[in-house]
Amino acid sequence: MPCGVREDMSELMDNNDHMPITVIILTKNRLAKLRQVVAALERQLDADDQILIVDTGSVDGTRDWLAKQSHPLRWEFTDSQTLDFGAARNLAIGLVATPTFAFLDDDCIPAVDWLKRAKQMLQKYDAVGGIVLPYWLYELPRLWSGEIAWCAGMSPVGLLERREDNYPATANLAAWRHVAEKVSFGELCHAPLVSEQRYLAGREDAEWWLNVRRHGFSTAVDARLAVFHAVPYSRFSLTAVLKRAHCDGVAAWHREPHITAALAEREHFLTRFARELASPLTLVRRGPSEIFARLVWATREFAYLSAANKSSVYTTAAKNLPRLATKALREIAGTTRLRIKVALRPKLRVPDPPHHLLIAAPTYLGDTVLLLPIIDILSRNWPETNIVVWTRFPELIKPRSPMISVFGNTPPEIELVREFALWSSEITFTPYYHFGPQKLWRKVLSLRGATFSHDVGFPTVADYYHAPLRVPKRFDQHEVINLLELVSLWPLAGSLTPPRISPTEEAMSALHNRFPVLDERDYVTFHIDTALEMKRWPLDRWQYVAQAFVSETRARVCFIGTEKAREQAEILSRNLGGNHALNCCGLGLEELVALLAGAQMAVGPCSGPKHLAYALRTPTFTLYGAVPEHRWGAWFDRELHDYVSSPVEYLSAREQRGLPENHAMLLLPADEIARRVVEHYQRLRTRCA
């Protein structure tokens, strides 16, 4: 579903040339800075915009100044001694009358286009954040680095680089009001708010952003959405930085007291610490600023683990460090041995022109379909080259040239592949290796192997480093382009062609003999199970969509899946009625191809049958969860294919913790899918009429 103006905003945007928003500012005893912020903000306001100041106990004249202000500025006074940042933000949101709100700190000057840009982003997303930059040209300490900028209230370099679990701060954040009504800010009124732990009341922004993403709201961070933080220079001192790191660690535990997460964090931290102790020269070469950044993070981790564990972190470290140090030394020894082994191997010489190539890709069905255009373009550019393809699905690859040989995944064929790789192949492309023997890769294929830097399917990280040539894989571009970049060791002429397969006459005949009712009327396929749990959608939702589809279109629904799904498909078929549904689970590959070739549309998650439908030119409707459409969607014939995407395509391991593996798929509602599937089917029928 392409990103556009939000549906719940369309009417509002038709009647107004802007989006009403309330900018919330929490303040206490910062009158001079507050007046600067308000002055900069007022120049950006539209007629219906508001500024809401929540004063949490000022005694410097702030309240007297606020009492003299008028529209668009509103204020609220509170003197609660136990009101932490989360409670204050919830109080403020309860006073918001506009459909959207934004948070800004009382010492952060917004960029001149800050409010306009935030409104534009909110037309596409539920919650948006920006970056916090220094207001002054500070003379930073020599040991300062972007890695510890968060300790002084600035955005760390990880946020700019979009690293996992780097979230925007409430100093620069905007959202729809209904999002905050669904996900409130966590309150820590029970926690001690003494001066030594002042920031224990903080981190409410990180916890809120995490929960917003877990609830399935769409989020985005834009580096062009900027505010400038006028912090006192004293915050850059060593004492202030370490104190902030300590408070942040304690707050992290109180915000999310998850013992399993704490144990995992402890293991990770101590392992990394032991590894650096075992290899001190590596750390020294990184320079003083990197060492200081590690010290700051270690302070934060020690504070977190001390709050999480009844025993002292030092005691825990003393018990675990010998074991972890031994593990680290083994890793270093293994890495050194691998480097020596790779260094002693002959360097890979790229043949020009190539005479013998091997494409080793024992992988999933969908990945195999994506390889078809790559095989075609190689064979067109090198028509006299002997190309051998190793695949789990040899029946899909029908050689367009007598110079292409295809081997399956049986032991005799694997042995032939081994012999060809060892004695004939000049270079071996390994784009995927989900089901290949590890020993074969390490001992033979990797000798002249070209593969990706990650996401290949090897069982261990070390396997990637056996290859003399590793090509970076990008997740922000289509997988076909990644595959093309892997094999582009020479200039390749011509363009990519769509993958094309066709059913055999024998398979078509066998299918219709088995299911003669397929000839009676149009049918669509519903793929109800997948090889990966993260792509699974609940059966009750499939039933809802199927019933809605049948009632609206009168077409037949054929449920497809593995043999394991046959019983579930039988239940769905009975519920829909034998005249409207058919259980086609457990078909062989050739019969599945024949079934998809005759379907009016293929509905399902992003998996093998969807890619088969692409290659058959059968229209599809795809449910994308944790895998993005821009990487795995239709590359050709886009007008035939429609889709919906989960509002949250990807969650990090920390964000996913405690959630089902298919959480992203569960965020797709059945009623919306049913409506979109029917609309796409009717659109296709109108197009064909």
C-alpha positions, 0 to 999 in steps of 0.5 A: 500500500503506497504511502500517501495522505492518511485516510483519517486526515483526508477530510481535514485536509480538504477543509483546511490548508493546514493541520491544527497542532498543539505544541507542549512545553514542560518548564520549571525555572527557565523563564529566559530560555522559555521566552526565547523558545515561545518567540521562535515558535510563535512565528511558525504557528497557523491560526488554529495552532496552540502552545501549551505550557505546563509549569511544574513548580517555577518560582522565578517569575515564569507563572507571572509572565504566563498569566499575562499571555493570551491566545495562542498560548495556554498554560497549566500549573501543577505543584505535585512533588511526585509528578515525574516527566511521564505523568506531566506529559500525560497531564498535558496531553489530556488538555490537548484539543487539537488532533495532533500534538508535539513536544518541545523542551523549554531550552530547545529552539526549533528550526524555522521550518520545524512545525511545517515539516512536522505537520507534513510528516504527520500526514504519513505517519502516526508519530514522528521524531527529529534530531536535537543539535547543539545551539552554541558552538561549544568548545567540546572536550577532547574526549568528546564523541557523537557516541556520548552526545545523549549524555548532554541532551543531544541526539547520538550519532546512532540516531543519525545513522538509524541504528537499531533502538536509537529513538528520538527524544521528547525534545523533538517529537510529534504525534496524533492525539489518538496515539497517546490515548492508546499508548500513554507515557509511563509514570514512575511516581513510586520511584525515588526522585532524589537529586542523585537520581534526577533522571530516574524520572526520564527515559519516558520518551524511549519507553513511549516510542518503543511501545508505540512501535510495538502497538503497530503505529507507523513511526519515522525519524527525519534528520531534517526535523531539527531543534537546537538545545541550549544546554549549559556547558557544565553538562559536558564535564566528565562528572556530569556525563558519567552521572547522566550515564549512571542515572540513565542506566537506573532509569532503564531498569525502572522503566522496563523491569524485565529480568530475562532482558537483564540477564541477556544484557548482562551476558552481552555486556560481560562477554564484550568486556571480556573480549576487549580485555583479551584483545586490548590493542584493538581498543587502544588503536581506536583512540581515546574518544572511543575508549571514553565512549566505552567507559561511559556506556560501561557506567550506564550498563553497570548502573542498569545491572546493579538496579536489576540484580540483587547481587553486585555487578562486581560480584557477578562479573567476578563469577562470570569473567573467567568463563567469558574470558575463556570464550573470548580467547577461543573466539580470538583464536578462531578468528586468527586461525580463519584469517591465516587460512584465508590469507594463505589461499590463492587470491581470487582471479576473476576470469575475463571472459568466464568459461565455467561458472557455478551458481550455488543456491540451495534455498527457498522457493521464492528466492529461487524464482528471483534468481531466474532473471539473473541466470538469463542475463548471465547466459545472454552475456556469455552464451558460450560459458558453461553455467551450472546451477545448483538448486532445490527446485530444478524443475523451475529452471528450464535452460534457455541454452544448452550451456546451462546445466541444472542439478538438484539437491540429491546426494549424487547431484551434490557430489557432481556439484562438488566436483565441478566446483573443485576442478572446473568452476572459475568462480562460484556465486552463492547468493543463498545457502539455507539448505547446503552442507556447511562442510561443502561451502567451507572446503570447496565452494568458498575457494572461489566463492563470491557471496553477500556480506550477510543474509545468505543463510550460512549457519555461522557468521564465520562462514561469510569470511571464508569467501574471498569476495563478499558483496554488501547486501542492501535492505533498502533496495529490491532483492533482484538488484542485490542479486544483479550486483553480486554477479556484476563482476563484468559489464553486463549488457541488456536489461533484466527480463521478468522471471517466466515459468509455465505449467506442463501439460501433464501437470495441468491434466493431473490437476484437473483430473484431481479437481474437476470442479476447477473448470466450473468457474473462476477461482483464487488461491489463498496461501494459509501457511508458510515455512517461516513463522514470522509470515503466518497469519491467523486462520480465523482471519483467513476464514473471515477474508475468504467468506467476505470474498466469496459473498462479494465475488461468487468466485471459488477459493482454493486453499493452498499450503503444505501437507501439514496445513491440510487439516486446517484447510479442511476446516476452512473449506467446510465452514465456507461450504464445499461449493465455495472452497477447495482444499488444495494443500499438499500439492507437488510443485508442478501441480501447484504451478498449474493451479496458480497458472489458472487462478484469477488471483493469488492471495497470501503472505510474501512467500514461494507461491507469491513469487511463482504467481509473479513468474506465471503472470498471475495477479497477486494480493500480498500481506507483508509483515516483517518483510518490506514490499520495496525489497520483495514486491513486484519488480515487473508487471506492477499493475497486476499486483496489490498489497498491504504492509504491516504498519511496522515492517521491522522490530529489533530483537529488543522491540520484539522481546515478549511478542509473538514471532509473527507480531507484524502480521498480527497487526494486519486487520482482517476487515481491511484485508477483505475490503482490499482483496475484493477491490483488487479482484473487481479492478482486475475483472474490469480491466480484463472486460 
